[in-house]
Amino acid sequence: MSKVQQDVPLSQRWLDRIERAGNRLPHPVVLFIYFCAIVVLLSAWLTATGANVQNPSSGEWLYTRSLLSRDGLLWMLHNAVGNFVSFAPVGSVIVAIMGIAVAEHSGLLGHVLTQFARRAPPKALSAVIVFTGVLSSIGFDSGYVVLIPLAAIVFRAAGRSPLAGIAAAFAGVSGGFSANILLGPVDAILAGISTESLQLIDPQASVSVSANYYFTAFSTLLITLVGAWVTETLVEPRLQRPGQTESTSTPPEASASETKALRRVLIFSVFYVAALIAAVVHPQGPLRNPDPSGMAALPLLQGIVVFIAAYGALAGIIFGYSSGRFTRSKDWVDAMESGMSTLAGYLVLMFFAAQFVNYFSWTGIGALTAIKGAQWLAGLELSTTSLLISFVLCSAAINLLIGSASAKWALMAPIFVPMLAMLDVAPEAVQMAYRIGDSSTNIITPLMPYFGVVVAFMQRHDSKAGMGTLLALMLPYSLCFIVSWSVLLAAWVGLGIPLGPK
């Protein structure tokens, strides 16, 4: 080993090896084709061997379905287009990019982010990006399609690696998905499933939407600090290779025309936000949830990507005309078209990723794996803390195979919630343990729908980046999150601190 290699920390050398090994893999499109073929063959074998599992909530026996059967072949043919068109990341990214492209080509994004980078304390930048990513989970897909590409631009404007910005944002958005200072739709969905599972043994029992709120709010601080530390000490040093040059000059001050244009954008922003608030707060507001027991702003949150895209386009048009960058309507239309042109490779990747994810779901392999793994863990006789930590690890492992948090919980909750409740383990703690395991490995599983999206964002800044690059960047976050978060949960439960309001 050379002296230069000896000076590199062992952890970074291992991550370099992971990156090199991962990037030797075929192109992600080819890789997903291989994955599809494996699922097809595996489904045929499992079906031929009669693989099955009993649904713990209904008692129904679940069997795998073969994609090599007549029904399977017809399903693949009839649903190939539908799988792609209905794949969640596709529509959200396309809509968001159209709006963001106008803001970018008008100069608005560059101006705002450059000035932000000029004024933001360098050491606080990572923490701000991770924290913003954690908060973005309240807006469904907005963090993935809006914050992650913007974080790359912010880091680049600050003279830092854009890949580090993408990693920090992805860690906050996806790795910190179960931490937030606000209650969101996921809290309601998981609590509802937990309640139904708990009522299998106690028909009057329930788990409230805010059952984990104290813990998730405090976890926001934990994920922000841990995520920022990982970015600064483990991730970014690997990206600052010898010979790599980054612009570290101070960003220029704004011109008079840009200052005037930004002032108009700020005025528009105030009216835009006020209109959205009024549409939610007013009893007859079009964006108010008609269900009084639900979240008042749920329609707004469900359409948040559209509102962000509309804001980006309108703000970009205002800035472009006010600064002189746009002089006719063709200019901002061209900006949208330019943004869409960058999605060609992404759309090809998403077609095959959509087929794979839907193959995995239709065959029943995901449900079989989840229930079998849960039953194995249920058979272990462990203490309360050991059970919770083991459940965190079980959830983390299953998350590598099934992407949907609600789908996994619907399969696992009927087993673990009643079983652990009878062992005096609070269902709120079981639910939180699941959320920790689910969130921590989101960022290292290619089955997560937005994994390919993040790879595509990286390739806009580094054409050589691949799945191995992203895995090597995100593995330190995943390991640090699951360890620190599990320790916090064990201490929290051990001290008897309530996870949320009763």
C-alpha positions as CSV (number, residue, x, y, z in Angstrom):
1,M,0.0,0.0,0.0
2,S,1.4,3.4,-1.0
3,K,1.9,6.2,1.5
4,V,-0.9,8.2,-0.1
5,Q,-3.3,5.3,0.4
6,Q,-2.2,4.9,4.0
7,D,-3.1,8.6,4.7
8,V,-6.7,7.9,3.6
9,P,-9.0,6.7,6.4
10,L,-10.0,3.1,6.3
11,S,-13.7,4.0,6.1
12,Q,-13.1,6.2,3.0
13,R,-11.1,3.4,1.3
14,W,-14.0,1.0,1.9
15,L,-16.5,3.5,0.5
16,D,-14.2,4.0,-2.5
17,R,-14.3,0.3,-3.1
18,I,-18.1,0.2,-2.8
19,E,-18.3,3.0,-5.3
20,R,-16.0,1.3,-7.8
21,A,-17.7,-2.0,-7.4
22,G,-21.1,-0.5,-7.8
23,N,-20.1,1.6,-10.8
24,R,-18.8,-1.6,-12.5
25,L,-22.4,-2.8,-12.6
26,P,-24.2,-2.3,-15.9
27,H,-26.1,0.8,-16.8
28,P,-29.0,1.3,-14.4
29,V,-31.4,0.6,-17.3
30,V,-29.8,-2.7,-18.0
31,L,-29.6,-3.5,-14.3
32,F,-33.4,-3.0,-14.0
33,I,-33.9,-5.3,-17.0
34,Y,-31.9,-8.0,-15.2
35,F,-34.0,-7.4,-12.1
36,C,-37.2,-7.8,-14.0
37,A,-35.9,-11.1,-15.5
38,I,-34.9,-12.4,-12.0
39,V,-38.4,-11.6,-10.6
40,V,-40.0,-13.4,-13.6
41,L,-37.9,-16.5,-13.1
42,L,-38.2,-16.4,-9.3
43,S,-42.0,-16.0,-9.5
44,A,-42.2,-19.1,-11.7
45,W,-40.1,-21.1,-9.3
46,L,-41.9,-20.0,-6.1
47,T,-45.3,-20.7,-7.7
48,A,-44.1,-24.2,-8.9
49,T,-43.0,-25.1,-5.4
50,G,-46.2,-23.9,-3.8
51,A,-44.7,-21.1,-1.7
52,N,-47.3,-19.6,0.5
53,V,-47.9,-17.6,3.7
54,Q,-50.9,-16.9,5.9
55,N,-52.1,-13.3,6.2
56,P,-52.0,-12.6,10.0
57,S,-55.0,-10.2,9.9
58,S,-57.4,-12.1,7.7
59,G,-56.2,-15.6,8.0
60,E,-56.2,-15.9,4.2
61,W,-53.4,-17.9,2.6
62,L,-51.3,-15.9,0.2
63,Y,-49.6,-17.5,-2.8
64,T,-47.2,-16.2,-5.3
65,R,-48.2,-15.7,-8.9
66,S,-46.0,-16.7,-11.9
67,L,-45.2,-14.1,-14.5
68,L,-44.4,-17.0,-16.9
69,S,-48.0,-18.2,-16.7
70,R,-50.6,-17.2,-19.3
71,D,-52.1,-14.7,-16.9
72,G,-48.7,-13.3,-16.0
73,L,-47.6,-12.9,-19.6
74,L,-50.9,-11.1,-20.5
75,W,-50.6,-8.9,-17.4
76,M,-47.1,-7.8,-18.4
77,L,-48.2,-7.0,-21.9
78,H,-51.4,-5.2,-20.9
79,N,-49.9,-3.2,-18.1
80,A,-46.5,-2.2,-19.5
81,V,-47.7,1.3,-20.4
82,G,-49.9,1.7,-17.3
83,N,-47.1,0.7,-15.0
84,F,-44.9,3.5,-16.5
85,V,-47.6,6.2,-16.7
86,S,-48.9,5.6,-13.2
87,F,-45.4,5.2,-11.6
88,A,-45.3,7.9,-8.9
89,P,-42.0,9.6,-9.7
90,V,-42.7,10.1,-13.4
91,G,-45.5,12.6,-13.3
92,S,-44.3,14.5,-10.3
93,V,-40.8,15.0,-11.7
94,I,-42.1,16.1,-15.1
95,V,-44.5,18.7,-13.6
96,A,-41.9,20.0,-11.1
97,I,-39.2,20.3,-13.8
98,M,-41.4,22.4,-16.1
99,G,-41.9,25.0,-13.3
100,I,-38.4,24.9,-12.0
101,A,-36.9,25.2,-15.5
102,V,-38.6,28.6,-15.9
103,A,-37.3,29.8,-12.6
104,E,-33.8,28.5,-13.5
105,H,-33.6,29.9,-17.0
106,S,-35.0,33.3,-15.9
107,G,-32.0,33.6,-13.6
108,L,-34.2,33.6,-10.5
109,L,-32.8,30.4,-9.0
110,G,-29.2,31.3,-9.8
111,H,-29.7,34.7,-8.2
112,V,-31.4,33.5,-5.0
113,L,-29.1,30.6,-4.5
114,T,-26.0,32.5,-5.2
115,Q,-26.9,35.2,-2.6
116,F,-28.0,32.5,-0.2
117,A,-24.6,30.8,-0.6
118,R,-22.9,34.2,-0.2
119,R,-24.5,34.8,3.2
120,A,-24.9,31.3,4.6
121,P,-22.3,30.2,7.2
122,P,-20.3,27.5,5.4
123,K,-20.5,25.0,8.3
124,A,-24.3,25.5,8.6
125,L,-25.1,24.8,5.0
126,S,-25.2,21.0,5.4
127,A,-27.4,21.2,8.5
128,V,-29.8,23.6,6.7
129,I,-30.1,21.3,3.7
130,V,-30.7,18.2,5.9
131,F,-33.2,20.0,8.1
132,T,-35.1,21.3,5.1
133,G,-35.1,17.8,3.7
134,V,-36.7,16.4,6.9
135,L,-39.4,19.1,6.8
136,S,-40.1,18.4,3.2
137,S,-41.7,15.0,3.9
138,I,-44.9,16.9,4.9
139,G,-45.2,17.7,1.2
140,F,-45.2,14.2,-0.2
141,D,-42.9,14.1,-3.3
142,S,-41.7,17.7,-3.2
143,G,-38.5,17.0,-1.4
144,Y,-37.4,14.5,-4.0
145,V,-38.2,16.5,-7.1
146,V,-37.6,20.0,-5.8
147,L,-35.1,20.1,-2.9
148,I,-32.6,17.5,-4.1
149,P,-31.7,19.2,-7.4
150,L,-31.8,22.6,-5.7
151,A,-29.4,21.4,-3.0
152,A,-26.8,20.5,-5.7
153,I,-27.1,24.1,-7.1
154,V,-26.7,25.6,-3.6
155,F,-23.6,23.6,-2.8
156,R,-22.1,24.4,-6.2
157,A,-22.8,28.1,-5.7
158,A,-21.0,27.8,-2.4
159,G,-17.9,26.3,-4.1
160,R,-18.7,22.8,-2.8
161,S,-19.4,19.5,-4.5
162,P,-22.9,19.4,-5.9
163,L,-22.9,15.6,-5.1
164,A,-22.5,16.4,-1.5
165,G,-25.5,18.7,-1.6
166,I,-27.6,15.9,-3.3
167,A,-26.4,13.4,-0.6
168,A,-27.3,15.8,2.3
169,A,-30.7,16.5,0.8
170,F,-31.5,12.9,0.0
171,A,-30.5,11.9,3.6
172,G,-32.9,14.5,5.0
173,V,-35.8,13.8,2.6
174,S,-35.7,10.0,2.6
175,G,-33.5,8.9,5.4
176,G,-35.2,11.3,7.8
177,F,-38.7,10.6,6.4
178,S,-40.0,9.6,9.9
179,A,-38.7,12.7,11.6
180,N,-40.6,16.0,11.5
181,I,-41.7,18.8,13.7
182,L,-45.1,18.7,12.0
183,L,-47.7,15.9,11.8
184,G,-48.2,14.7,8.2
185,P,-50.3,12.2,6.2
186,V,-47.9,9.3,7.0
187,D,-48.7,9.7,10.7
188,A,-52.4,9.4,10.0
189,I,-51.9,6.4,7.7
190,L,-49.7,4.4,10.0
191,A,-51.7,5.2,13.1
192,G,-54.9,3.9,11.4
193,I,-53.2,0.6,10.5
194,S,-51.8,0.3,14.1
195,T,-55.3,0.9,15.5
196,E,-56.9,-1.8,13.3
197,S,-54.1,-4.2,14.4
198,L,-54.4,-3.4,18.1
199,Q,-58.2,-3.9,17.9
200,L,-57.6,-7.6,17.1
201,I,-57.0,-8.1,20.8
202,D,-58.7,-5.0,22.2
203,P,-61.7,-3.7,20.2
204,Q,-61.8,-0.4,22.2
205,A,-58.1,0.5,21.9
206,S,-56.7,3.0,19.4
207,V,-53.4,4.6,18.4
208,S,-53.6,8.4,17.9
209,V,-52.2,10.2,14.9
210,S,-49.9,12.1,17.3
211,A,-48.7,8.9,19.1
212,N,-45.1,9.4,18.0
213,Y,-45.1,13.2,17.8
214,Y,-42.7,14.0,20.8
215,F,-40.2,11.5,19.5
216,T,-40.4,12.4,15.8
217,A,-40.1,16.1,16.7
218,F,-36.9,15.5,18.7
219,S,-35.7,13.2,16.0
220,T,-35.7,16.1,13.6
221,L,-32.8,17.6,15.7
222,L,-31.0,14.2,15.8
223,I,-31.2,13.6,12.0
224,T,-30.2,17.2,11.3
225,L,-27.1,17.0,13.5
226,V,-26.1,13.4,12.4
227,G,-26.8,14.1,8.8
228,A,-24.7,17.3,8.8
229,W,-21.9,15.6,10.6
230,V,-21.8,12.7,8.1
231,T,-21.8,15.2,5.2
232,E,-18.9,17.2,6.6
233,T,-16.7,14.4,7.9
234,L,-17.5,11.2,5.8
235,V,-19.1,12.2,2.5
236,E,-17.7,15.4,1.2
237,P,-14.0,14.7,1.9
238,R,-14.3,11.8,-0.5
239,L,-15.5,14.1,-3.2
240,Q,-12.7,16.6,-2.8
241,R,-10.1,14.6,-4.6
242,P,-6.5,15.9,-5.4
243,G,-6.6,17.9,-8.5
244,Q,-10.3,18.7,-8.3
245,T,-10.9,22.4,-8.5
246,E,-13.9,24.2,-7.2
247,S,-14.7,27.8,-7.5
248,T,-14.4,29.4,-4.1
249,S,-14.6,33.1,-5.1
250,T,-17.2,35.2,-3.5
251,P,-20.5,35.3,-5.5
252,P,-21.1,38.8,-7.0
253,E,-23.5,41.3,-5.6
254,A,-26.9,41.6,-7.2
255,S,-27.4,44.2,-10.0
256,A,-30.0,46.9,-9.8
257,S,-32.3,45.2,-12.3
258,E,-32.0,41.9,-10.4
259,T,-32.8,43.6,-7.1
260,K,-35.9,45.2,-8.6
261,A,-37.0,41.9,-10.2
262,L,-36.5,40.1,-6.9
263,R,-38.5,42.7,-5.0
264,R,-41.4,42.0,-7.4
265,V,-41.0,38.3,-6.9
266,L,-41.2,38.7,-3.1
267,I,-44.4,40.7,-3.4
268,F,-45.9,38.0,-5.7
269,S,-44.7,35.3,-3.2
270,V,-46.6,37.0,-0.3
271,F,-49.8,37.1,-2.3
272,Y,-49.3,33.6,-3.5
273,V,-48.8,32.1,0.0
274,A,-51.6,34.2,1.4
275,A,-54.0,32.9,-1.3
276,L,-53.0,29.3,-0.4
277,I,-53.5,29.9,3.3
278,A,-56.9,31.5,2.7
279,A,-57.9,28.5,0.5
280,V,-57.1,26.2,3.4
281,V,-58.3,28.3,6.4
282,H,-61.6,29.6,5.1
283,P,-64.4,27.2,6.0
284,Q,-65.5,27.1,2.3
285,G,-62.0,27.1,1.0
286,P,-61.4,24.9,-2.1
287,L,-58.2,23.4,-0.5
288,R,-59.8,22.7,2.9
289,N,-60.3,19.1,3.8
290,P,-64.1,18.5,4.0
291,D,-63.4,15.8,6.6
292,P,-63.4,17.6,10.0
293,S,-61.4,14.8,11.6
294,G,-58.7,14.9,8.9
295,M,-55.8,17.2,8.3
296,A,-57.2,20.6,7.2
297,A,-54.5,21.2,4.6
298,L,-54.5,17.7,3.1
299,P,-55.7,18.7,-0.4
300,L,-52.9,21.3,-0.5
301,L,-50.3,18.8,0.6
302,Q,-51.5,16.2,-2.0
303,G,-51.1,18.8,-4.7
304,I,-48.0,20.4,-3.4
305,V,-45.8,19.5,-6.4
306,V,-48.3,21.3,-8.7
307,F,-48.4,24.4,-6.5
308,I,-44.6,24.4,-6.3
309,A,-44.3,24.1,-10.1
310,A,-46.8,26.8,-10.6
311,Y,-45.0,29.1,-8.2
312,G,-41.7,28.4,-9.9
313,A,-43.1,29.1,-13.3
314,L,-44.9,32.3,-12.3
315,A,-42.1,33.6,-10.2
316,G,-39.6,32.9,-13.0
317,I,-41.7,34.7,-15.5
318,I,-42.0,37.8,-13.2
319,F,-38.2,37.8,-12.6
320,G,-37.4,37.1,-16.2
321,Y,-39.5,40.0,-17.6
322,S,-38.5,42.4,-14.8
323,S,-34.8,41.7,-15.2
324,G,-34.9,41.8,-19.0
325,R,-34.0,38.1,-19.4
326,F,-37.4,37.3,-20.9
327,T,-38.8,39.6,-23.6
328,R,-41.6,37.4,-25.1
329,S,-43.7,34.4,-24.2
330,K,-41.5,32.1,-26.4
331,D,-38.6,32.7,-23.9
332,W,-40.3,31.0,-21.0
333,V,-41.9,28.3,-23.2
334,D,-38.4,27.5,-24.5
335,A,-37.2,27.3,-20.8
336,M,-39.9,24.6,-20.1
337,E,-38.9,22.7,-23.2
338,S,-35.2,22.9,-22.3
339,G,-36.0,21.5,-18.8
340,M,-37.9,18.7,-20.4
341,S,-35.1,17.8,-22.7
342,T,-32.9,16.9,-19.7
343,L,-35.4,14.2,-18.7
344,A,-34.8,11.8,-21.7
345,G,-32.4,9.5,-19.9
346,Y,-34.5,9.6,-16.8
347,L,-37.7,8.6,-18.5
348,V,-36.0,5.6,-20.1
349,L,-34.7,4.5,-16.7
350,M,-38.1,5.0,-15.1
351,F,-39.9,2.8,-17.7
352,F,-37.9,-0.2,-16.6
353,A,-37.9,0.7,-12.9
354,A,-41.7,0.9,-13.0
355,Q,-41.9,-2.6,-14.6
356,F,-39.7,-4.1,-11.9
357,V,-41.5,-2.5,-8.9
358,N,-44.9,-3.6,-10.3
359,Y,-43.6,-7.1,-11.1
360,F,-42.4,-7.5,-7.6
361,S,-45.8,-6.4,-6.2
362,W,-48.0,-8.4,-8.6
363,T,-46.2,-11.7,-8.0
364,G,-46.7,-11.4,-4.3
365,I,-43.0,-12.0,-3.6
366,G,-42.9,-8.8,-1.5
367,A,-45.8,-9.8,0.8
368,L,-44.3,-13.3,1.2
369,T,-40.9,-11.9,2.2
370,A,-42.3,-9.4,4.6
371,I,-44.6,-11.9,6.5
372,K,-42.0,-14.6,6.6
373,G,-39.4,-12.2,8.1
374,A,-41.9,-10.9,10.6
375,Q,-42.8,-14.4,11.7
376,W,-39.2,-15.3,12.2
377,L,-38.6,-12.3,14.5
378,A,-41.8,-13.0,16.4
379,G,-40.5,-16.4,17.4
380,L,-37.5,-14.8,19.3
381,E,-37.8,-14.4,23.0
382,L,-36.2,-11.1,23.7
383,S,-36.4,-8.2,26.2
384,T,-38.5,-5.1,25.4
385,T,-35.5,-3.1,24.3
386,S,-34.0,-6.1,22.4
387,L,-37.3,-6.7,20.7
388,L,-37.6,-3.1,19.6
389,I,-34.0,-2.9,18.2
390,S,-34.5,-6.3,16.5
391,F,-37.7,-5.0,15.0
392,V,-35.9,-1.9,13.8
393,L,-33.4,-4.2,12.0
394,C,-36.1,-6.4,10.6
395,S,-38.0,-3.4,9.2
396,A,-34.7,-2.1,7.7
397,A,-34.0,-5.4,6.0
398,I,-37.6,-5.7,4.6
399,N,-37.4,-2.2,3.4
400,L,-34.7,-3.2,1.0
401,L,-37.3,-5.4,-0.8
402,I,-40.6,-3.4,-0.5
403,G,-40.7,0.3,-1.0
404,S,-44.1,1.4,0.3
405,A,-44.1,2.3,4.0
406,S,-47.8,1.9,4.4
407,A,-47.9,-1.4,2.5
408,K,-45.2,-2.9,4.7
409,W,-46.9,-1.7,7.9
410,A,-50.2,-3.2,6.7
411,L,-48.5,-6.6,6.5
412,M,-46.4,-6.3,9.6
413,A,-48.6,-4.5,12.1
414,P,-51.2,-7.3,12.5
415,I,-48.3,-9.5,13.7
416,F,-46.2,-7.3,15.8
417,V,-48.6,-4.8,17.3
418,P,-50.9,-7.4,19.1
419,M,-48.0,-9.7,19.9
420,L,-45.9,-7.0,21.6
421,A,-48.9,-5.4,23.2
422,M,-49.5,-8.7,25.1
423,L,-45.8,-8.4,26.2
424,D,-46.5,-4.9,27.6
425,V,-44.7,-3.2,24.7
426,A,-46.7,-0.1,23.8
427,P,-48.0,-0.1,20.2
428,E,-46.7,3.5,19.8
429,A,-43.1,2.2,20.5
430,V,-43.6,-0.7,18.0
431,Q,-44.8,1.7,15.3
432,M,-41.9,4.1,16.0
433,A,-39.4,1.2,15.8
434,Y,-40.9,0.3,12.4
435,R,-40.6,3.9,11.2
436,I,-36.9,4.1,12.2
437,G,-36.0,0.9,10.3
438,D,-38.0,1.9,7.3
439,S,-36.5,5.4,7.0
440,S,-32.9,4.5,7.7
441,T,-32.6,2.2,4.7
442,N,-34.7,4.2,2.2
443,I,-31.5,5.8,0.9
444,I,-29.7,2.6,0.1
445,T,-32.3,0.5,-1.7
446,P,-32.7,0.7,-5.5
447,L,-36.3,-0.4,-4.9
448,M,-37.2,3.0,-3.5
449,P,-39.0,4.6,-6.4
450,Y,-36.9,7.8,-6.3
451,F,-33.5,6.1,-6.1
452,G,-33.2,6.2,-9.9
453,V,-34.3,9.8,-9.8
454,V,-31.5,10.8,-7.5
455,V,-29.0,8.9,-9.8
456,A,-30.3,10.9,-12.7
457,F,-29.8,14.2,-10.7
458,M,-26.2,13.2,-9.9
459,Q,-25.4,12.5,-13.5
460,R,-26.3,16.1,-14.4
461,H,-23.3,17.1,-12.4
462,D,-21.0,14.0,-12.9
463,S,-21.7,11.9,-16.0
464,K,-19.7,9.1,-14.5
465,A,-21.8,8.8,-11.4
466,G,-23.9,5.6,-11.1
467,M,-25.7,3.5,-8.6
468,G,-22.4,2.6,-6.9
469,T,-21.7,6.3,-6.4
470,L,-25.0,6.9,-4.7
471,L,-24.7,3.8,-2.6
472,A,-21.3,4.8,-1.4
473,L,-22.5,8.3,-0.6
474,M,-25.6,7.2,1.3
475,L,-24.3,4.2,3.2
476,P,-22.6,6.3,5.9
477,Y,-25.9,8.2,6.5
478,S,-27.9,4.9,6.6
479,L,-25.6,3.3,9.2
480,C,-25.3,6.4,11.4
481,F,-29.1,7.0,11.3
482,I,-30.1,3.5,12.3
483,V,-27.5,3.3,15.1
484,S,-28.1,6.8,16.6
485,W,-31.9,6.6,16.1
486,S,-32.1,3.1,17.7
487,V,-30.1,4.2,20.7
488,L,-32.3,7.2,21.1
489,L,-35.5,5.0,21.0
490,A,-34.0,2.5,23.5
491,A,-33.1,5.3,25.9
492,W,-36.4,7.1,25.4
493,V,-38.5,4.0,26.1
494,G,-36.1,2.9,28.9
495,L,-36.6,6.2,30.7
496,G,-40.4,6.0,30.3
497,I,-40.7,9.2,28.3
498,P,-44.0,9.3,26.4
499,L,-43.5,9.1,22.6
500,G,-46.4,11.5,22.0
501,P,-49.5,13.0,23.6
502,K,-52.0,10.4,24.8
